[in-house]
């Protein structure tokens, strides 16, 4: 259990620590699998997820082999999909509800402490940069997902609700006042709307009152965000950078280094690769030189800013693994939602759906399989919310009593 806690802390503080913790867990995995016993009906429930993840990882290997690369090179390139495969290997660890609960609480506590420290660093000490290099990653799907889960928990149970609302306030202050991560702003709005829908369906006995309370809360949070000069500046930049891109001739667009300009150029060039390799993709190894070659032909002169990452997981997966790969990729999250639908804990079930929504929206702006932090966070969320049959037994008892 200590190793799991260290992994959750290392995720946002040290890359080396994350790799060491995962490596040790993988060494211990055969012994844990040997002693693992599936509860009645559990293997039948999760088997499709295991099959889809295995096929997705295998297809990644096949696409690189089809691209003319050796078996050794193709195996080495599978590091980009390793977080998905780790879900299979580490499943029995997290099937223990105590371990999953510890992972969730440690992740929540780590993000809260780092968000509070970042708030002091950027607002009180007036520093222009975020406190740690991992902070931009944290202020996306991680901080937003945890904020929404705390809000949902505070609505669901009254015990320690005040403490949870305080934690939410710290997290959101760090997002809107101590961060310039626009992805986090978008994710919070979309996730907040989904949270209202899920909570509304759960509290059907007082629909009208609950709906207006949630809508009022979301409106108050939007108004709260508008008080942030950083938020206003970053949102205005979206429109100015968007206009700048389309006002330039095509051969000049690839020379822009603005955030929106680069992403629009990534979109155009990645779509060209997708159109030319629609069904099977080019493989992750070939993609790197090909991505630069396409952009260079469009007038790009700086290869440094054209890293092998179009900052869009859909485009990256389609370009490297083709239509087959993107179908398998989306099937993983469909299976995750299907398994979550069978869990008796409302918080666990809705939490998985909420995180899947955030994941699928956030990957329009980044590549989760390439990014170290987001990829391992996704792995921990899938394991913690899906592997145990229930995380908090009190939720199960409450749901049974209501039925």
C-alpha positions in Angstrom: 0.0 0.0 0.0 2.9 2.3 0.7 4.2 1.8 -2.9 0.8 2.8 -4.3 0.8 6.0 -2.2 4.3 6.8 -3.3 3.3 6.4 -6.9 0.4 8.8 -6.5 2.7 11.4 -4.9 5.5 10.9 -7.4 3.1 11.3 -10.3 3.1 15.1 -9.9 6.5 15.6 -8.4 9.2 13.3 -9.9 9.2 11.4 -13.2 12.0 9.1 -11.9 9.9 8.3 -8.8 6.9 7.4 -11.0 9.0 5.1 -13.2 10.6 3.4 -10.1 7.2 2.8 -8.4 5.6 1.4 -11.6 8.7 -0.8 -12.2 8.5 -2.3 -8.7 4.7 -2.9 -9.0 5.3 -4.7 -12.3 7.9 -7.0 -10.6 5.4 -7.8 -7.9 2.4 -8.2 -10.3 3.0 -12.0 -11.1 2.9 -12.8 -7.4 -0.3 -10.7 -6.9 -2.0 -12.3 -9.9 -1.1 -15.7 -8.6 -3.1 -15.0 -5.4 -5.9 -13.1 -7.1 -9.4 -14.5 -7.1 -12.1 -13.2 -9.3 -15.4 -12.5 -7.5 -18.4 -14.3 -9.0 -19.2 -12.9 -12.5 -16.4 -10.3 -12.3 -14.2 -11.8 -15.0 -17.1 -12.0 -17.4 -17.8 -8.3 -16.8 -14.2 -7.1 -17.3 -13.0 -9.5 -20.0 -14.1 -7.3 -23.0 -12.0 -4.4 -21.6 -9.0 -6.7 -21.3 -9.5 -7.9 -24.9 -9.9 -4.4 -26.3 -6.8 -3.1 -24.5 -4.8 -6.1 -25.7 -5.9 -5.6 -29.3 -5.1 -1.9 -29.1 -1.6 -2.6 -27.9 -1.1 -5.4 -30.4 -2.3 -3.2 -33.3 0.2 -0.5 -32.3 2.9 -3.2 -32.8 1.4 -4.3 -36.1 1.2 -0.7 -37.6 4.9 -0.2 -37.0 5.7 -3.6 -38.5 3.6 -2.6 -41.6 5.6 0.6 -41.7 8.7 -1.5 -42.4 10.3 -1.3 -39.0 11.9 -4.2 -37.2 10.3 -6.2 -34.4 12.7 -4.8 -31.9 12.0 -1.2 -32.9 8.2 -1.9 -33.0 8.3 -3.4 -29.5 10.3 -0.4 -28.2 7.8 2.0 -29.7 5.0 0.4 -27.7 6.1 2.6 -24.8 3.5 5.1 -25.9 0.7 2.6 -25.2 2.3 1.1 -22.1 -0.1 2.9 -19.7 -3.0 1.0 -21.1 -1.2 -2.3 -20.8 -0.3 -1.4 -17.3 -4.0 -1.4 -16.5 -4.1 -5.1 -17.2 -0.9 -5.9 -15.4 -1.8 -3.9 -12.2 -5.5 -4.8 -12.0 -5.3 -7.2 -9.0 -3.5 -4.6 -6.9 -6.5 -2.2 -7.3 -9.1 -4.9 -7.0 -8.5 -4.5 -3.3 -10.9 -1.7 -2.3 -8.5 -0.5 0.4 -5.7 0.1 -2.1 -8.0 1.9 -4.6 -9.3 4.1 -1.8 -5.8 4.9 -0.7 -4.8 5.8 -4.3 -7.8 8.1 -4.7 -7.2 9.8 -1.3 -3.5 10.2 -1.9 -4.0 11.7 -5.4 -6.6 14.1 -4.0 -4.4 15.2 -1.1 -1.3 15.6 -3.3 -3.1 17.7 -5.8 -4.7 19.8 -3.0 -1.3 20.5 -1.4 0.4 21.4 -4.7 -2.5 23.6 -5.7 -2.3 25.5 -2.4 1.4 25.9 -2.7 1.1 27.1 -6.3 -1.5 29.6 -5.2 0.9 31.0 -2.7 3.7 31.0 -5.2 1.9 32.7 -8.1 -0.6 35.0 -6.3 1.0 35.9 -2.9 4.6 35.9 -4.1 3.6 37.2 -7.5 5.7 34.8 -9.6 5.1 34.7 -13.3 5.8 31.0 -13.7 4.0 28.0 -12.1 5.8 26.5 -9.1 6.7 23.2 -10.7 7.2 22.0 -14.3 4.4 19.5 -13.7 1.9 22.2 -12.8 0.6 22.8 -16.4 -0.2 19.1 -16.6 -1.9 19.2 -13.2 -4.1 22.1 -14.0 -5.9 20.2 -16.8 -7.9 17.0 -16.4 -6.3 16.1 -13.1 -7.3 19.2 -11.0 -10.6 19.6 -12.8 -11.6 16.0 -12.4 -10.7 16.0 -8.7 -12.6 19.3 -8.1 -15.7 17.9 -9.7 -15.5 14.7 -7.8 -15.2 16.6 -4.5 -18.2 18.7 -5.5 -20.2 15.6 -6.3 -19.2 14.0 -3.0 -20.1 17.1 -1.0 -23.5 17.2 -2.6 -24.0 13.4 -2.1 -23.1 13.2 1.6 -23.2 15.8 4.4 -20.4 14.4 6.4 -17.2 16.6 6.1 -19.0 18.6 3.3 -17.5 21.9 4.6 -14.0 20.5 4.4 -14.6 19.3 0.8 -16.0 22.7 -0.3 -12.9 24.3 1.2 -10.7 22.0 -0.8 -12.7 22.8 -4.0 -12.2 26.5 -3.4 -8.4 26.1 -3.1 -8.3 24.0 -6.3 -10.4 26.4 -8.3 -8.5 29.4 -7.1 -5.3 27.7 -8.3 -7.0 27.0 -11.6 -8.3 30.4 -12.3 -5.9 32.7 -10.4 -2.7 30.7 -10.3 -2.7 29.0 -13.7 -3.0 30.0 -17.4 -4.1 26.5 -18.6 -7.0 27.2 -20.9 -7.7 23.5 -21.3 -8.6 23.4 -17.6 -11.2 26.2 -18.1 -12.9 24.3 -20.9 -12.9 21.0 -19.1 -14.4 22.5 -15.9 -17.3 24.0 -17.8 -18.0 20.8 -19.7 -17.5 18.6 -16.7 -19.7 20.9 -14.6 -22.6 20.6 -17.0 -22.2 16.8 -16.9 -22.1 16.9 -13.1 -25.4 18.8 -13.1 -27.0 16.2 -15.3 -25.8 13.2 -13.3 -26.8 14.8 -10.0 -30.1 15.8 -11.4 -30.9 12.2 -12.4 -29.9 10.9 -9.0 -32.0 13.4 -7.0 -35.3 12.9 -8.9 -37.3 13.3 -5.8 -36.6 17.1 -5.7 -35.6 17.8 -9.3 -36.6 21.4 -9.6 -34.9 22.6 -6.4 -31.8 20.6 -7.1 -31.5 21.7 -10.7 -31.7 25.4 -9.9 -29.2 25.0 -7.0 -26.7 23.4 -9.3 -27.2 25.8 -12.1 -26.8 28.7 -9.7 -23.6 27.2 -8.3 -22.2 26.8 -11.8 -23.1 30.4 -12.7 -21.4 31.6 -9.5 -18.3 29.7 -10.5 -18.3 31.2 -14.0 -18.6 34.7 -12.5 -15.9 33.9 -10.0 -13.6 32.9 -13.0 -14.3 36.2 -14.7 -12.7 38.0 -11.8 -9.4 36.6 -12.7 -7.2 38.8 -15.0 -5.3 35.7 -16.1 -8.5 34.0 -17.2 -9.6 37.0 -19.1 -6.2 37.5 -20.8 -5.9 33.8 -21.8 -9.5 33.6 -23.2 -9.0 36.8 -25.2 -5.8 35.4 -26.7 -7.8 32.5 -28.1 -9.7 34.8 -30.4 -6.7 37.0 -31.4 -4.5 34.0 -32.1 -7.3 32.3 -34.1 -7.8 35.4 -36.3 -4.0 35.8 -36.7 -3.7 32.3 -38.1 -6.4 32.7 -40.8 -5.3 36.2 -41.8 -1.9 34.8 -42.9 -1.3 33.1 -46.2 -0.9 29.3 -45.9 2.9 29.2 -46.3 3.2 31.7 -43.4 0.9 29.9 -40.9 3.4 27.1 -40.2 5.9 29.7 -38.9 3.6 30.9 -36.1 4.7 30.0 -32.6 1.5 30.9 -30.8 -0.4 28.2 -28.8 -3.6 28.4 -30.9 -1.6 28.9 -34.2 0.5 25.9 -33.6 -2.5 23.7 -32.8 -4.3 24.8 -35.9 -1.2 24.0 -38.0 -0.9 20.7 -36.2 -4.6 20.0 -37.1 -4.1 20.8 -40.8 -0.9 18.8 -41.2 -2.1 15.8 -39.2 -5.4 15.7 -41.2 -3.3 15.4 -44.3 -1.5 12.4 -43.0 -4.9 10.9 -41.9 -6.4 11.3 -45.4 -3.4 9.6 -47.0 -3.3 6.7 -44.5 -6.9 6.4 -43.5 -7.3 2.8 -42.5 -4.0 1.5 -41.1 -2.0 4.7 -40.3 1.7 5.2 -40.6 2.8 3.8 -37.3 4.2 5.8 -34.4 7.8 5.4 -35.6 7.2 6.8 -39.1 5.0 9.6 -37.8 7.7 11.7 -36.3 9.8 12.3 -39.5 6.6 12.4 -41.6 4.9 15.0 -39.4 7.9 17.3 -39.8 8.2 16.6 -43.6 4.5 17.6 -44.1 4.9 20.8 -42.1 8.2 21.6 -43.8 6.5 21.3 -47.1 3.9 23.8 -45.8 6.6 26.4 -45.1 7.7 25.4 -41.5 11.3 26.3 -40.7 11.7 25.4 -37.0 11.6 21.6 -36.4 12.0 22.1 -32.7 8.4 23.3 -32.2 7.0 20.4 -34.4 7.5 17.7 -31.9 6.0 14.3 -32.8 2.8 15.2 -31.1 -0.1 17.0 -32.8 -1.6 17.8 -29.4 -4.7 15.9 -30.3 -5.0 12.3 -29.3 -7.7 11.6 -31.9 -5.6 12.8 -34.8 -2.4 11.2 -33.4 -4.1 7.8 -32.9 -5.8 8.0 -36.4 -2.6 9.1 -38.1 -0.4 6.4 -36.4 -2.9 3.5 -36.1 -5.5 4.3 -38.7 -9.3 3.9 -38.5 -8.8 0.5 -36.8 -6.7 2.1 -34.1 -9.1 4.9 -33.3 -12.0 2.5 -33.1 -10.1 0.3 -30.6 -9.0 3.4 -28.7 -12.6 4.6 -28.2 -13.7 1.1 -27.4 -11.5 1.1 -24.3 -13.4 4.0 -22.8 -16.7 2.6 -23.9 -15.9 -0.6 -22.0 -14.8 1.4 -19.0 -18.2 3.1 -18.9 -20.0 -0.2 -19.4 -18.1 -1.7 -16.4 -18.8 1.4 -14.3 -22.5 1.1 -15.1 -22.5 -2.2 -13.2 -21.0 -0.8 -10.0 -23.4 -0.3 -7.2 -21.7 2.8 -5.8 -23.1 5.9 -7.4 -20.0 8.0 -6.7 -17.8 5.3 -8.3 -20.1 4.9 -11.3 -20.7 8.5 -12.0 -17.0 9.3 -11.2 -15.8 7.0 -14.0 -18.3 8.5 -16.4 -17.2 12.0 -15.4 -13.5 11.2 -15.8 -14.1 9.6 -19.2 -15.9 12.7 -20.4 -13.0 14.8 -19.2 -10.4 12.5 -20.8 -12.2 12.4 -24.2 -12.5 16.2 -24.2 -9.0 17.0 -23.0 -7.4 14.8 -25.7 -8.6 17.3 -28.3 -5.8 19.6 -26.9 -3.1 17.1 -25.9 -2.0 13.5 -26.4 -2.6 11.5 -23.3 -0.7 8.4 -24.5 2.4 10.4 -25.1 2.3 12.7 -22.0 3.8 11.1 -19.0 1.7 12.6 -16.3 -1.7 12.6 -18.0 -1.1 9.0 -19.2 -0.3 7.6 -15.8 -3.1 9.6 -14.2 -5.5 8.0 -16.7 -4.1 4.6 -15.7 -4.6 5.2 -12.0 -8.2 6.4 -12.5 -9.2 3.4 -14.6 -7.7 1.1 -12.1 -9.1 2.8 -9.0 -12.6 3.2 -10.3 -13.0 0.0 -12.2 -11.0 -2.7 -10.5 -12.7 -2.8 -7.1 -16.4 -3.8 -7.0 -17.0 -0.9 -4.6 -14.7 1.8 -3.1 -16.8 3.0 -0.2 -19.1 0.4 1.3 -21.3 3.1 2.7 -22.3 4.2 -0.8 -23.4 0.6 -1.6 -25.5 0.4 1.5 -27.1 3.8 0.8 -28.0 2.7 -2.7 -29.4 -0.6 -1.6 -31.6 1.1 1.0 -33.0 3.5 -1.5 -34.0 0.6 -3.8 
